[in-house]
Amino acid sequence: MDMNQYLSMFIDESNDHLQSLNENMLELENNPEDIGIVQVIFRSAHTLKGMAATMGFEDLSSLTHQMENVLDLVRNEKLKMQDFIFDTLFKSLDALQSMVQDITQGGEGKADVSSIVASLQAIVKGEGVPSGNSSSAPATKSSAESGNIQLDEYQYSVLEQSIAEGHKVMHINVSIREDCQLKAARAYLVFDLLERYGEIVKSHPTVQDIEQEKFDRSFSLYYITQKEAAELQSMILNLSEIETAEVMLLDQDTLSQLVSGMKETAPAAGVPSEEEAANKTAGKAVPDADKSKPASRIAGGSAPSRTIRVDIDRLDVLMNLLSELLIDRARLEQLANEVKRSDLTETVEHMSRVGSDLQNIVLKLRMVQVDTVFSRFPRMVRDLSKSLDKKIDLVITGAETEMDRTVIDEIGDPLVHLLRNAVDHGVESTAQRIALGKPETGTVQLRAFHSGNHVFIEIEDDGSGIDRHKVLGKALKNGIVSESEASQMSDEQVFMLLFAPGFSTAEVITDVSGRGVGLDVVRSKIESLSGVVSVESKLGQGTKFSVQLPLTLSIISAMLIKVGSEKYAIPLSSIVETGLIKRDQIRNVHGYTMIPYRDTHIPVMSLSQLFDIPDFDEAAEEETEMVVVRKGERLAALTVEDFIGQSEIVIKNLGKYLPSIQGVAGATILGDGQVALIIDPNAFIK
């Protein structure tokens, strides 16, 4: 059987599990006594191990198994989590991530992890534990047997307590068909299914033996769930190459009698009768032995997954086809208006409504929360702050903000670099902060929010800020600016020098940043996404990097406007309102052109002047149409000649032949085939 067809799914799910492991480990580090978190971590590691073994990546499976041994002791309260254990487990996760990355690039997922494995094994044996810690070596198991399944006292008490709390405890025996070529893979599918709806307490043979196919054709296990026995059995039998599935629901009496009866190797009350055994052999679920006791349902149980994975290339093809459809729709609408036939108009209107619904669905398919990128940063900041001996809190807001998947995939590396700079160069050391009267714990804020048709991501620290004189000194030394240019530069212009190639003000080169691979890489990547990056800083108070990115790279709603012979599109999401303004309302205030607007004054700009449109003289107009646009809380007005109407437009890149033009986000093709430039209002609001 060719396993390559499952490789893409394995990589995606492995990355999901590793992300979950990192997040839960960070949570456990803050709440080391919470066994519930340990259980979640253990299940995720166990699933990853099974997947790796099934796919034949033995190194990955083996390392995860060593982690599992440590986590098993912790969840059974035989080992207490401590700093050195956290560090070892985090190193293990990093190694696993490297292995998965190697597999992604066509490798076999191999790595030298002997030192990590040795550390994990020492933890399990109770060796190498720092003195004075309360952890201990694993306790000796006293066993109560059920057939070949040996339960220690803790596992037995878990089953008893689960029954007492109204959960369903089951004994499950599964047989795989004799002609099955991949017994371990089929067993993994059963374990994966069961772990979605409950918890496996113990299995025989052991999970490791099953993964290595060291079993005949059947295996059994104790299981806690909320599912009904018949439903669970049906789901198991629906899996490929499963021959039989025997599911027996247990209560306190049958659990005790089954365990003791099996231990004495003699029949006992509560063991299935001949009739029940016959039913089980026929593939039927065995009902509860004590029907007078109603089964309780666990509240808020898991539901089957309602999501599927789709290759991003397929979504790109779908978006391109939809884009062509929208251009043709606009052309049809224009032709229908010219022909003026009612039946044609009705058909085109219906097609427009269906097209709009289709467009909304396709756009939503492509939208992903920025949390998919943000979620990996807490772990990164934790590691960096420890390596730099700093205390730093990372505060994330707006993680639910959505962006186009294409943008999300590309923005991760620039944000990593900006965060590393904030942690390394921005936030001072603990001693320096105390000497300056600041809290010893620095704060780095990571924010995301929508503004019009853009998403803004801000990284702000409360550190030392940027020293204007230091930056200028370095720029003069490197020949980036001249003395005359330097004397006339504003603070904002000076701070933007940080994005010059090879520019770094770091006095000491660290493993974190300051190696000459500077912020120029960040700006190049952001600009390739039609984005903009800017810097604000106050010496001694902190620095804020702001990244402006397009919400989507495909389709938007826009207001079409006319200025002279030119047509433009303004994203509807940036527009507050439209209106008329008289020439005598326009005033000059401190050198700025302003108009009164709702008990305040806002700046006003003429599009004809901004874009040098020769065939429209705005000065000759007594009153002019205006569009009020917004960026965050700031407003501005743009004057235009006339409004054409609202339309759904397809964003087209201007290409490499045209230079970047301030205020222009792209272009679109209108229904009559004419090209209209798309205005970026954010460029005009400072």
Disulfide bonds with the S-S distance in Angstrom:
none
